[in-house]
Amino acid sequence: MATFKMPTKIFYGPDSLDELSHLNMKKVLIICDPFMAESHKVDVITDILQQQNCSYKVFSEVVPDPTVEVVTKAISMAADLAPDAMIALGGGSAIDTAKAVRHIYQMAEKSKVCLVCVPTTSGTGSEVTSFAVISDHVHSAKYALVDDAMIPDIALLDAQFTMSVPQKVTADTGMDVLAHTLEAYVSTDASMFSDACAEKAMKVIWNDLTIVYRNGQDAKRRESVHNASCLAGMAFSEASLGICHSLAHALGGTFRIPHGRAITLLLPHVIAFNAGLDLANGAAGLIKYEAAARLLGVQAGTTQATVHSLIANIKRRADQLNMPKTVTDAGINETEFIAAIPEMAEKAMHDRCTKTNPRVPTQEDLENLYKRLCKGGI
């Protein structure tokens, strides 16, 4: 017997924040990054809470790639407030921080806290997943935490927050969505239900991402991409991901480049590996990647040729989004990168996402994938 669960209640569209006034919250901890506080975007949330005579505190120390230290600070504030709800406002970093904080606080206090997520970028899908990625800078590592207890209760998808997102962030997060759809689609835990979410999100992001990148004020497509990010999250929350994310977690933890950029560097090489384009008869992911390619309107004479064409089209889109092609393009010293490959590959081998990759890799395989990120390969 298999299952597909969707415990998060999703409200979407321009009036979705109105739901906050119906939640009967008494004490709320708002978790966001400094920009949300300094720009007063958080006021959209606090104004609603004030109208409801709800007491609140704002924790605005979230950093990119949230750390153990930041999570600990937020837990301390939660302990002082004793909230019955937490609201995460921001991108994946804010939402992942809130998920970890809520989870640890609930275990410590043995109390139920409602978690409401308001994503302000269209990329992680974290507002509906059981995943949270927390960084440990002491050990130059990123840990993918996975627990159904971390799944948020409510997601409010209001694309107004994404209208001013910079082009680079739109590109980074959008390519992450594409990777989420493809990795969930070829995962060993994929199902008819996760495929339905992945396929719809894949088509939307394929058609609309470059348009939104060029014109960030296109409200209709901003909303479409925002919803696609959530759909992709629904897909991989159930099907999980693969080595593109495992490798990106280790790469980002070591060199601290934006997650979406690490994903974009790796995705073409991972698809080629998972499809077995280096093997005479292909590998486990080949047929599923062909299906994805055809879904996106990409096809050639043979199955292998179709997947080659899919990879070429992904590279072309990355070029249109001005994404880096090599680690040096991403600002990483190549000598330092090469020296770090064995340790990064070892970390990726033990990442939770590796378990559901369609082709079982060795550490040598992962090391070779990293090597392809150097100019000309090594």
BALOBA-1460 file (C-alpha; in Angstrom, 3 decimals):
// residues 378
<rec num="1" residu="m" x="0.000" y="0.000" z="0.000"/>
<rec num="2" residu="a" x="1.208" y="3.496" z="-0.847"/>
<rec num="3" residu="t" x="0.018" y="6.891" z="0.331"/>
<rec num="4" residu="f" x="-0.135" y="10.475" z="-0.893"/>
<rec num="5" residu="k" x="-0.842" y="13.115" z="1.736"/>
<rec num="6" residu="m" x="-1.407" y="16.830" z="1.469"/>
<rec num="7" residu="p" x="-1.915" y="18.090" z="5.034"/>
<rec num="8" residu="t" x="-1.174" y="21.750" z="4.272"/>
<rec num="9" residu="k" x="-4.226" y="23.880" z="3.557"/>
<rec num="10" residu="i" x="-3.414" y="26.213" z="0.665"/>
<rec num="11" residu="f" x="-4.968" y="29.613" z="0.036"/>
<rec num="12" residu="y" x="-3.876" y="31.379" z="-3.143"/>
<rec num="13" residu="g" x="-4.551" y="34.566" z="-5.023"/>
<rec num="14" residu="p" x="-4.623" y="38.303" z="-4.212"/>
<rec num="15" residu="d" x="-6.864" y="37.969" z="-1.123"/>
<rec num="16" residu="s" x="-5.203" y="34.928" z="0.425"/>
<rec num="17" residu="l" x="-3.745" y="36.883" z="3.372"/>
<rec num="18" residu="d" x="-7.300" y="37.563" z="4.548"/>
<rec num="19" residu="e" x="-7.264" y="34.043" z="5.973"/>
<rec num="20" residu="l" x="-5.003" y="35.289" z="8.785"/>
<rec num="21" residu="s" x="-7.956" y="37.149" z="10.287"/>
<rec num="22" residu="h" x="-9.913" y="33.892" z="10.614"/>
<rec num="23" residu="l" x="-7.333" y="31.793" z="12.457"/>
<rec num="24" residu="n" x="-8.115" y="32.840" z="16.041"/>
<rec num="25" residu="m" x="-4.456" y="33.274" z="16.990"/>
<rec num="26" residu="k" x="-3.558" y="34.734" z="20.392"/>
<rec num="27" residu="k" x="0.250" y="34.904" z="20.399"/>
<rec num="28" residu="v" x="2.272" y="34.801" z="17.186"/>
<rec num="29" residu="l" x="5.983" y="34.582" z="16.457"/>
<rec num="30" residu="i" x="6.729" y="36.032" z="13.008"/>
<rec num="31" residu="i" x="9.950" y="34.717" z="11.460"/>
<rec num="32" residu="c" x="11.477" y="36.670" z="8.570"/>
<rec num="33" residu="d" x="14.759" y="38.094" z="7.266"/>
<rec num="34" residu="p" x="16.026" y="41.623" z="8.023"/>
<rec num="35" residu="f" x="14.866" y="42.978" z="4.650"/>
<rec num="36" residu="m" x="11.249" y="42.079" z="5.379"/>
<rec num="37" residu="a" x="11.428" y="44.089" z="8.608"/>
<rec num="38" residu="e" x="13.467" y="47.023" z="7.271"/>
<rec num="39" residu="s" x="11.316" y="47.400" z="4.144"/>
<rec num="40" residu="h" x="8.166" y="47.171" z="6.284"/>
<rec num="41" residu="k" x="6.817" y="44.324" z="4.158"/>
<rec num="42" residu="v" x="6.212" y="42.516" z="7.437"/>
<rec num="43" residu="d" x="3.708" y="45.293" z="8.256"/>
<rec num="44" residu="v" x="1.237" y="43.583" z="5.914"/>
<rec num="45" residu="i" x="1.174" y="40.753" z="8.447"/>
<rec num="46" residu="t" x="1.422" y="42.759" z="11.654"/>
<rec num="47" residu="d" x="-1.394" y="45.122" z="10.616"/>
<rec num="48" residu="i" x="-3.747" y="42.149" z="10.335"/>
<rec num="49" residu="l" x="-2.631" y="40.801" z="13.724"/>
<rec num="50" residu="q" x="-3.140" y="44.189" z="15.363"/>
<rec num="51" residu="q" x="-6.675" y="44.359" z="13.988"/>
<rec num="52" residu="q" x="-7.307" y="41.008" z="15.665"/>
<rec num="53" residu="n" x="-5.820" y="42.211" z="18.992"/>
<rec num="54" residu="c" x="-3.228" y="39.477" z="18.672"/>
<rec num="55" residu="s" x="0.086" y="39.889" z="20.485"/>
<rec num="56" residu="y" x="3.208" y="39.112" z="18.477"/>
<rec num="57" residu="k" x="6.978" y="39.298" z="18.253"/>
<rec num="58" residu="v" x="9.074" y="39.567" z="15.102"/>
<rec num="59" residu="f" x="12.241" y="37.506" z="14.773"/>
<rec num="60" residu="s" x="14.033" y="39.100" z="11.813"/>
<rec num="61" residu="e" x="17.502" y="37.552" z="12.016"/>
<rec num="62" residu="v" x="17.039" y="34.905" z="9.330"/>
<rec num="63" residu="v" x="20.069" y="34.584" z="7.048"/>
<rec num="64" residu="p" x="20.512" y="32.910" z="3.645"/>
<rec num="65" residu="d" x="21.167" y="29.205" z="4.209"/>
<rec num="66" residu="p" x="19.781" y="29.326" z="7.786"/>
<rec num="67" residu="t" x="22.200" y="28.189" z="10.451"/>
<rec num="68" residu="v" x="21.973" y="26.217" z="13.664"/>
<rec num="69" residu="e" x="22.784" y="29.431" z="15.555"/>
<rec num="70" residu="v" x="19.870" y="31.355" z="13.993"/>
<rec num="71" residu="v" x="17.441" y="28.531" z="14.727"/>
<rec num="72" residu="t" x="18.622" y="28.478" z="18.351"/>
<rec num="73" residu="k" x="18.058" y="32.240" z="18.731"/>
<rec num="74" residu="a" x="14.538" y="31.974" z="17.335"/>
<rec num="75" residu="i" x="13.707" y="29.087" z="19.671"/>
<rec num="76" residu="s" x="14.767" y="31.275" z="22.597"/>
<rec num="77" residu="m" x="12.362" y="34.018" z="21.479"/>
<rec num="78" residu="a" x="9.606" y="31.426" z="21.085"/>
<rec num="79" residu="a" x="10.225" y="30.184" z="24.624"/>
<rec num="80" residu="d" x="9.781" y="33.737" z="25.955"/>
<rec num="81" residu="l" x="6.570" y="34.355" z="23.973"/>
<rec num="82" residu="a" x="4.944" y="30.892" z="24.228"/>
<rec num="83" residu="p" x="3.141" y="31.325" z="20.871"/>
<rec num="84" residu="d" x="0.163" y="29.350" z="19.678"/>
<rec num="85" residu="a" x="1.136" y="30.148" z="16.071"/>
<rec num="86" residu="m" x="4.178" y="30.997" z="14.003"/>
<rec num="87" residu="i" x="4.144" y="32.839" z="10.682"/>
<rec num="88" residu="a" x="7.056" y="32.455" z="8.268"/>
<rec num="89" residu="l" x="7.389" y="35.361" z="5.842"/>
<rec num="90" residu="g" x="10.103" y="35.112" z="3.214"/>
<rec num="91" residu="g" x="11.891" y="32.717" z="0.909"/>
<rec num="92" residu="g" x="13.091" y="29.228" z="1.647"/>
<rec num="93" residu="s" x="15.487" y="30.390" z="4.353"/>
<rec num="94" residu="a" x="12.749" y="31.978" z="6.460"/>
<rec num="95" residu="i" x="10.375" y="29.080" z="5.958"/>
<rec num="96" residu="d" x="13.007" y="26.418" z="6.697"/>
<rec num="97" residu="t" x="14.016" y="28.335" z="9.840"/>
<rec num="98" residu="a" x="10.395" y="28.486" z="11.009"/>
<rec num="99" residu="k" x="9.844" y="24.795" z="10.314"/>
<rec num="100" residu="a" x="12.877" y="23.809" z="12.374"/>
<rec num="101" residu="v" x="11.983" y="26.242" z="15.175"/>
<rec num="102" residu="r" x="8.365" y="25.078" z="15.371"/>
<rec num="103" residu="h" x="9.412" y="21.409" z="15.326"/>
<rec num="104" residu="i" x="11.977" y="21.741" z="18.121"/>
<rec num="105" residu="y" x="9.766" y="24.058" z="20.196"/>
<rec num="106" residu="q" x="6.819" y="21.655" z="20.007"/>
<rec num="107" residu="m" x="8.968" y="18.728" z="21.089"/>
<rec num="108" residu="a" x="10.386" y="20.698" z="24.018"/>
<rec num="109" residu="e" x="7.108" y="22.244" z="25.207"/>
<rec num="110" residu="k" x="4.850" y="19.350" z="24.230"/>
<rec num="111" residu="s" x="2.366" y="21.811" z="22.746"/>
<rec num="112" residu="k" x="0.782" y="22.290" z="19.334"/>
<rec num="113" residu="v" x="1.770" y="25.401" z="17.383"/>
<rec num="114" residu="c" x="0.116" y="26.306" z="14.080"/>
<rec num="115" residu="l" x="2.630" y="27.116" z="11.327"/>
<rec num="116" residu="v" x="1.533" y="29.512" z="8.582"/>
<rec num="117" residu="c" x="3.908" y="30.099" z="5.653"/>
<rec num="118" residu="v" x="3.812" y="33.115" z="3.354"/>
<rec num="119" residu="p" x="6.452" y="32.564" z="0.644"/>
<rec num="120" residu="t" x="7.899" y="35.695" z="-0.967"/>
<rec num="121" residu="t" x="9.929" y="33.901" z="-3.645"/>
<rec num="122" residu="s" x="8.837" y="31.275" z="-6.160"/>
<rec num="123" residu="g" x="11.348" y="28.502" z="-5.709"/>
<rec num="124" residu="t" x="11.618" y="26.238" z="-2.702"/>
<rec num="125" residu="g" x="8.071" y="24.960" z="-2.286"/>
<rec num="126" residu="s" x="9.031" y="24.716" z="1.384"/>
<rec num="127" residu="e" x="5.586" y="25.973" z="2.409"/>
<rec num="128" residu="v" x="4.120" y="22.492" z="1.775"/>
<rec num="129" residu="t" x="7.018" y="20.096" z="2.373"/>
<rec num="130" residu="s" x="8.453" y="18.013" z="5.195"/>
<rec num="131" residu="f" x="11.959" y="19.175" z="4.232"/>
<rec num="132" residu="a" x="14.141" y="21.855" z="5.827"/>
<rec num="133" residu="v" x="17.784" y="22.544" z="5.002"/>
<rec num="134" residu="i" x="19.893" y="23.895" z="7.868"/>
<rec num="135" residu="s" x="23.557" y="24.915" z="7.531"/>
<rec num="136" residu="d" x="26.405" y="24.222" z="9.906"/>
<rec num="137" residu="h" x="29.193" y="26.656" z="9.026"/>
<rec num="138" residu="v" x="31.521" y="25.127" z="11.616"/>
<rec num="139" residu="h" x="31.607" y="21.901" z="9.603"/>
<rec num="140" residu="s" x="30.882" y="23.521" z="6.193"/>
<rec num="141" residu="a" x="27.803" y="21.353" z="5.812"/>
<rec num="142" residu="k" x="24.136" y="21.547" z="4.918"/>
<rec num="143" residu="y" x="21.737" y="19.091" z="6.517"/>
<rec num="144" residu="a" x="18.523" y="18.096" z="4.786"/>
<rec num="145" residu="l" x="16.065" y="17.461" z="7.619"/>
<rec num="146" residu="v" x="13.009" y="15.396" z="6.714"/>
<rec num="147" residu="d" x="10.111" y="14.822" z="9.093"/>
<rec num="148" residu="d" x="6.353" y="14.868" z="8.480"/>
<rec num="149" residu="a" x="6.003" y="16.833" z="11.726"/>
<rec num="150" residu="m" x="7.617" y="19.810" z="9.962"/>
<rec num="151" residu="i" x="4.927" y="20.103" z="7.283"/>
<rec num="152" residu="p" x="3.259" y="23.541" z="7.640"/>
<rec num="153" residu="d" x="-0.433" y="23.758" z="8.481"/>
<rec num="154" residu="i" x="-1.317" y="26.633" z="6.155"/>
<rec num="155" residu="a" x="0.293" y="28.165" z="3.052"/>
<rec num="156" residu="l" x="-0.777" y="31.594" z="1.806"/>
<rec num="157" residu="l" x="0.291" y="32.157" z="-1.799"/>
<rec num="158" residu="d" x="0.066" y="35.832" z="-2.630"/>
<rec num="159" residu="a" x="2.217" y="36.752" z="-5.627"/>
<rec num="160" residu="q" x="2.270" y="40.433" z="-4.597"/>
<rec num="161" residu="f" x="5.366" y="39.618" z="-2.544"/>
<rec num="162" residu="t" x="7.230" y="38.360" z="-5.629"/>
<rec num="163" residu="m" x="6.670" y="41.380" z="-7.868"/>
<rec num="164" residu="s" x="9.841" y="43.156" z="-6.715"/>
<rec num="165" residu="v" x="12.081" y="40.074" z="-6.566"/>
<rec num="166" residu="p" x="15.390" y="40.800" z="-8.404"/>
<rec num="167" residu="q" x="16.158" y="39.043" z="-11.678"/>
<rec num="168" residu="k" x="18.947" y="36.934" z="-10.174"/>
<rec num="169" residu="v" x="16.660" y="35.607" z="-7.459"/>
<rec num="170" residu="t" x="13.915" y="34.912" z="-10.008"/>
<rec num="171" residu="a" x="16.423" y="32.893" z="-12.048"/>
<rec num="172" residu="d" x="17.898" y="31.018" z="-9.069"/>
<rec num="173" residu="t" x="14.565" y="30.061" z="-7.564"/>
<rec num="174" residu="g" x="12.953" y="29.272" z="-10.902"/>
<rec num="175" residu="m" x="15.676" y="26.840" z="-11.918"/>
<rec num="176" residu="d" x="15.325" y="25.199" z="-8.514"/>
<rec num="177" residu="v" x="11.620" y="24.657" z="-9.266"/>
<rec num="178" residu="l" x="12.504" y="23.013" z="-12.582"/>
<rec num="179" residu="a" x="14.937" y="20.703" z="-10.793"/>
<rec num="180" residu="h" x="12.300" y="19.875" z="-8.164"/>
<rec num="181" residu="t" x="9.872" y="18.775" z="-10.876"/>
<rec num="182" residu="l" x="12.398" y="16.685" z="-12.787"/>
<rec num="183" residu="e" x="13.906" y="15.032" z="-9.715"/>
<rec num="184" residu="a" x="10.491" y="14.223" z="-8.220"/>
<rec num="185" residu="y" x="9.408" y="12.868" z="-11.628"/>
<rec num="186" residu="v" x="12.270" y="10.371" z="-11.921"/>
<rec num="187" residu="s" x="12.469" y="9.542" z="-8.189"/>
<rec num="188" residu="t" x="12.207" y="5.911" z="-7.134"/>
<rec num="189" residu="d" x="9.330" y="7.006" z="-4.874"/>
<rec num="190" residu="a" x="7.391" y="8.784" z="-7.648"/>
<rec num="191" residu="s" x="3.711" y="7.925" z="-8.029"/>
<rec num="192" residu="m" x="0.813" y="8.810" z="-10.297"/>
<rec num="193" residu="f" x="-0.164" y="11.494" z="-7.783"/>
<rec num="194" residu="s" x="3.276" y="13.093" z="-7.395"/>
<rec num="195" residu="d" x="3.726" y="12.902" z="-11.185"/>
<rec num="196" residu="a" x="0.520" y="14.900" z="-11.710"/>
<rec num="197" residu="c" x="1.886" y="17.755" z="-9.572"/>
<rec num="198" residu="a" x="5.349" y="17.540" z="-11.134"/>
<rec num="199" residu="e" x="4.065" y="17.530" z="-14.709"/>
<rec num="200" residu="k" x="1.858" y="20.596" z="-14.259"/>
<rec num="201" residu="a" x="4.572" y="22.569" z="-12.444"/>
<rec num="202" residu="m" x="7.163" y="21.505" z="-15.019"/>
<rec num="203" residu="k" x="5.123" y="22.834" z="-17.940"/>
<rec num="204" residu="v" x="4.378" y="26.127" z="-16.205"/>
<rec num="205" residu="i" x="7.972" y="26.853" z="-15.207"/>
<rec num="206" residu="w" x="9.246" y="25.785" z="-18.644"/>
<rec num="207" residu="n" x="6.877" y="28.190" z="-20.409"/>
<rec num="208" residu="d" x="6.790" y="31.144" z="-18.007"/>
<rec num="209" residu="l" x="10.129" y="31.456" z="-16.174"/>
<rec num="210" residu="t" x="12.085" y="33.287" z="-18.863"/>
<rec num="211" residu="i" x="9.136" y="35.623" z="-19.474"/>
<rec num="212" residu="v" x="8.929" y="36.537" z="-15.778"/>
<rec num="213" residu="y" x="12.708" y="36.955" z="-15.702"/>
<rec num="214" residu="r" x="12.510" y="39.548" z="-18.489"/>
<rec num="215" residu="n" x="9.410" y="41.262" z="-17.108"/>
<rec num="216" residu="g" x="9.051" y="40.931" z="-13.355"/>
<rec num="217" residu="q" x="5.882" y="43.050" z="-13.397"/>
<rec num="218" residu="d" x="3.907" y="40.458" z="-15.360"/>
<rec num="219" residu="a" x="1.417" y="39.770" z="-12.544"/>
<rec num="220" residu="k" x="-0.376" y="36.902" z="-14.278"/>
<rec num="221" residu="r" x="2.810" y="34.919" z="-14.897"/>
<rec num="222" residu="r" x="4.242" y="35.814" z="-11.485"/>
<rec num="223" residu="e" x="1.184" y="34.171" z="-9.943"/>
<rec num="224" residu="s" x="1.484" y="31.194" z="-12.290"/>
<rec num="225" residu="v" x="5.162" y="30.620" z="-11.399"/>
<rec num="226" residu="h" x="4.396" y="31.117" z="-7.684"/>
<rec num="227" residu="n" x="1.719" y="28.421" z="-7.779"/>
<rec num="228" residu="a" x="3.983" y="26.130" z="-9.821"/>
<rec num="229" residu="s" x="6.641" y="26.374" z="-7.124"/>
<rec num="230" residu="c" x="4.089" y="25.150" z="-4.586"/>
<rec num="231" residu="l" x="2.954" y="22.314" z="-6.871"/>
<rec num="232" residu="a" x="6.576" y="21.230" z="-7.289"/>
<rec num="233" residu="g" x="6.893" y="21.231" z="-3.508"/>
<rec num="234" residu="m" x="3.859" y="18.963" z="-3.254"/>
<rec num="235" residu="a" x="5.505" y="16.594" z="-5.735"/>
<rec num="236" residu="f" x="8.881" y="16.277" z="-4.064"/>
<rec num="237" residu="s" x="7.507" y="16.285" z="-0.525"/>
<rec num="238" residu="e" x="6.013" y="12.904" z="-1.388"/>
<rec num="239" residu="a" x="8.443" y="11.589" z="-4.016"/>
<rec num="240" residu="s" x="11.617" y="13.175" z="-2.577"/>
<rec num="241" residu="l" x="14.501" y="14.336" z="-4.779"/>
<rec num="242" residu="g" x="17.815" y="13.003" z="-6.097"/>
<rec num="243" residu="i" x="21.527" y="13.607" z="-6.383"/>
<rec num="244" residu="c" x="21.212" y="17.000" z="-8.059"/>
<rec num="245" residu="h" x="20.059" y="18.269" z="-4.670"/>
<rec num="246" residu="s" x="22.474" y="16.090" z="-2.709"/>
<rec num="247" residu="l" x="25.408" y="17.481" z="-4.687"/>
<rec num="248" residu="a" x="24.037" y="21.041" z="-4.495"/>
<rec num="249" residu="h" x="23.646" y="20.825" z="-0.704"/>
<rec num="250" residu="a" x="27.294" y="19.831" z="-0.294"/>
<rec num="251" residu="l" x="28.500" y="22.389" z="-2.845"/>
<rec num="252" residu="g" x="26.500" y="25.213" z="-1.268"/>
<rec num="253" residu="g" x="27.536" y="24.208" z="2.238"/>
<rec num="254" residu="t" x="31.209" y="24.311" z="1.269"/>
<rec num="255" residu="f" x="31.338" y="27.396" z="-0.975"/>
<rec num="256" residu="r" x="28.123" y="29.215" z="0.010"/>
<rec num="257" residu="i" x="26.848" y="29.956" z="-3.466"/>
<rec num="258" residu="p" x="23.073" y="30.407" z="-3.946"/>
<rec num="259" residu="h" x="21.290" y="27.066" z="-4.008"/>
<rec num="260" residu="g" x="19.596" y="27.683" z="-7.361"/>
<rec num="261" residu="r" x="22.935" y="28.457" z="-8.973"/>
<rec num="262" residu="a" x="24.445" y="25.229" z="-7.679"/>
<rec num="263" residu="i" x="21.401" y="23.348" z="-8.970"/>
<rec num="264" residu="t" x="21.707" y="24.936" z="-12.424"/>
<rec num="265" residu="l" x="25.380" y="23.980" z="-12.719"/>
<rec num="266" residu="l" x="24.639" y="20.364" z="-11.823"/>
<rec num="267" residu="l" x="21.281" y="19.624" z="-13.470"/>
<rec num="268" residu="p" x="22.413" y="18.885" z="-17.073"/>
<rec num="269" residu="h" x="25.174" y="16.553" z="-15.858"/>
<rec num="270" residu="v" x="22.897" y="14.762" z="-13.407"/>
<rec num="271" residu="i" x="20.260" y="14.153" z="-16.087"/>
<rec num="272" residu="a" x="22.912" y="12.673" z="-18.387"/>
<rec num="273" residu="f" x="24.117" y="10.398" z="-15.563"/>
<rec num="274" residu="n" x="20.656" y="9.295" z="-14.417"/>
<rec num="275" residu="a" x="19.560" y="8.611" z="-17.993"/>
<rec num="276" residu="g" x="22.742" y="6.566" z="-18.570"/>
<rec num="277" residu="l" x="23.706" y="8.460" z="-21.714"/>
<rec num="278" residu="d" x="27.189" y="7.047" z="-21.129"/>
<rec num="279" residu="l" x="25.815" y="3.470" z="-21.303"/>
<rec num="280" residu="a" x="24.872" y="1.446" z="-24.373"/>
<rec num="281" residu="n" x="21.345" y="0.672" z="-23.117"/>
<rec num="282" residu="g" x="20.785" y="3.685" z="-20.910"/>
<rec num="283" residu="a" x="19.854" y="3.647" z="-17.204"/>
<rec num="284" residu="a" x="16.756" y="3.680" z="-15.017"/>
<rec num="285" residu="g" x="15.878" y="7.330" z="-15.568"/>
<rec num="286" residu="l" x="16.074" y="7.304" z="-19.374"/>
<rec num="287" residu="i" x="12.422" y="6.574" z="-20.208"/>
<rec num="288" residu="k" x="11.069" y="8.985" z="-17.603"/>
<rec num="289" residu="y" x="13.315" y="11.819" z="-18.816"/>
<rec num="290" residu="e" x="12.104" y="11.122" z="-22.354"/>
<rec num="291" residu="a" x="8.514" y="11.440" z="-21.110"/>
<rec num="292" residu="a" x="9.365" y="14.749" z="-19.433"/>
<rec num="293" residu="a" x="11.013" y="16.025" z="-22.601"/>
<rec num="294" residu="r" x="7.993" y="15.154" z="-24.744"/>
<rec num="295" residu="l" x="5.714" y="16.807" z="-22.195"/>
<rec num="296" residu="l" x="7.745" y="19.993" z="-22.706"/>
<rec num="297" residu="g" x="7.575" y="19.746" z="-26.482"/>
<rec num="298" residu="v" x="11.148" y="18.461" z="-26.878"/>
<rec num="299" residu="q" x="11.774" y="15.375" z="-28.982"/>
<rec num="300" residu="a" x="14.231" y="13.863" z="-31.420"/>
<rec num="301" residu="g" x="14.626" y="10.643" z="-33.390"/>
<rec num="302" residu="t" x="15.505" y="8.277" z="-30.529"/>
<rec num="303" residu="t" x="14.993" y="8.140" z="-26.770"/>
<rec num="304" residu="q" x="18.653" y="9.029" z="-26.119"/>
<rec num="305" residu="a" x="18.540" y="11.850" z="-28.670"/>
<rec num="306" residu="t" x="15.409" y="13.247" z="-27.036"/>
<rec num="307" residu="v" x="17.107" y="13.361" z="-23.619"/>
<rec num="308" residu="h" x="20.195" y="14.958" z="-25.186"/>
<rec num="309" residu="s" x="17.868" y="17.577" z="-26.657"/>
<rec num="310" residu="l" x="16.227" y="18.121" z="-23.237"/>
<rec num="311" residu="i" x="19.659" y="18.792" z="-21.724"/>
<rec num="312" residu="a" x="20.531" y="21.194" z="-24.545"/>
<rec num="313" residu="n" x="17.267" y="23.076" z="-24.002"/>
<rec num="314" residu="i" x="17.894" y="23.341" z="-20.252"/>
<rec num="315" residu="k" x="21.344" y="24.784" z="-20.957"/>
<rec num="316" residu="r" x="19.805" y="27.245" z="-23.405"/>
<rec num="317" residu="r" x="17.316" y="28.408" z="-20.777"/>
<rec num="318" residu="a" x="20.107" y="28.781" z="-18.235"/>
<rec num="319" residu="d" x="21.924" y="31.010" z="-20.742"/>
<rec num="320" residu="q" x="18.783" y="33.113" z="-21.182"/>
<rec num="321" residu="l" x="18.724" y="33.559" z="-17.400"/>
<rec num="322" residu="n" x="22.422" y="34.542" z="-17.353"/>
<rec num="323" residu="m" x="23.291" y="31.615" z="-15.104"/>
<rec num="324" residu="p" x="26.910" y="30.420" z="-14.656"/>
<rec num="325" residu="k" x="28.200" y="27.483" z="-16.697"/>
<rec num="326" residu="t" x="31.215" y="26.522" z="-14.551"/>
<rec num="327" residu="v" x="32.313" y="26.833" z="-10.920"/>
<rec num="328" residu="t" x="34.676" y="29.656" z="-11.861"/>
<rec num="329" residu="d" x="31.736" y="31.509" z="-13.461"/>
<rec num="330" residu="a" x="30.025" y="31.127" z="-10.080"/>
<rec num="331" residu="g" x="32.937" y="32.801" z="-8.328"/>
<rec num="332" residu="i" x="34.552" y="29.654" z="-6.926"/>
<rec num="333" residu="n" x="38.319" y="29.148" z="-7.063"/>
<rec num="334" residu="e" x="38.842" y="26.065" z="-9.224"/>
<rec num="335" residu="t" x="41.860" y="24.794" z="-7.284"/>
<rec num="336" residu="e" x="39.962" y="24.994" z="-3.989"/>
<rec num="337" residu="f" x="36.944" y="23.367" z="-5.607"/>
<rec num="338" residu="i" x="38.950" y="20.404" z="-6.926"/>
<rec num="339" residu="a" x="40.556" y="19.901" z="-3.524"/>
<rec num="340" residu="a" x="37.116" y="19.836" z="-1.876"/>
<rec num="341" residu="i" x="35.555" y="17.310" z="-4.289"/>
<rec num="342" residu="p" x="36.199" y="14.090" z="-2.275"/>
<rec num="343" residu="e" x="34.737" y="15.530" z="0.932"/>
<rec num="344" residu="m" x="31.738" y="17.058" z="-0.872"/>
<rec num="345" residu="a" x="31.044" y="13.783" z="-2.679"/>
<rec num="346" residu="e" x="31.147" y="11.895" z="0.615"/>
<rec num="347" residu="k" x="28.628" y="14.307" z="2.136"/>
<rec num="348" residu="a" x="26.391" y="13.959" z="-0.922"/>
<rec num="349" residu="m" x="26.495" y="10.156" z="-0.644"/>
<rec num="350" residu="h" x="24.957" y="10.421" z="2.836"/>
<rec num="351" residu="d" x="22.381" y="13.092" z="1.917"/>
<rec num="352" residu="r" x="18.749" y="12.005" z="2.316"/>
<rec num="353" residu="c" x="17.992" y="12.902" z="-1.306"/>
<rec num="354" residu="t" x="20.448" y="10.321" z="-2.658"/>
<rec num="355" residu="k" x="18.240" y="7.448" z="-1.464"/>
<rec num="356" residu="t" x="15.577" y="8.097" z="-4.102"/>
<rec num="357" residu="n" x="17.847" y="8.821" z="-7.060"/>
<rec num="358" residu="p" x="16.880" y="6.610" z="-10.045"/>
<rec num="359" residu="r" x="20.457" y="5.459" z="-10.672"/>
<rec num="360" residu="v" x="22.443" y="4.302" z="-7.641"/>
<rec num="361" residu="p" x="25.716" y="6.270" z="-7.614"/>
<rec num="362" residu="t" x="29.105" y="5.449" z="-6.164"/>
<rec num="363" residu="q" x="31.224" y="8.117" z="-4.517"/>
<rec num="364" residu="e" x="33.425" y="8.034" z="-7.615"/>
<rec num="365" residu="d" x="30.358" y="8.798" z="-9.751"/>
<rec num="366" residu="l" x="29.582" y="11.833" z="-7.619"/>
<rec num="367" residu="e" x="33.172" y="13.011" z="-7.737"/>
<rec num="368" residu="n" x="33.107" y="12.749" z="-11.533"/>
<rec num="369" residu="l" x="29.904" y="14.804" z="-11.678"/>
<rec num="370" residu="y" x="31.589" y="17.557" z="-9.662"/>
<rec num="371" residu="k" x="34.603" y="17.468" z="-11.989"/>
<rec num="372" residu="r" x="32.348" y="18.237" z="-14.940"/>
<rec num="373" residu="l" x="31.590" y="21.611" z="-13.385"/>
<rec num="374" residu="c" x="35.129" y="22.788" z="-14.151"/>
<rec num="375" residu="k" x="35.868" y="24.489" z="-17.433"/>
<rec num="376" residu="g" x="36.332" y="21.674" z="-19.939"/>
<rec num="377" residu="g" x="35.975" y="19.089" z="-17.174"/>
<rec num="378" residu="i" x="38.996" y="17.466" z="-15.528"/>
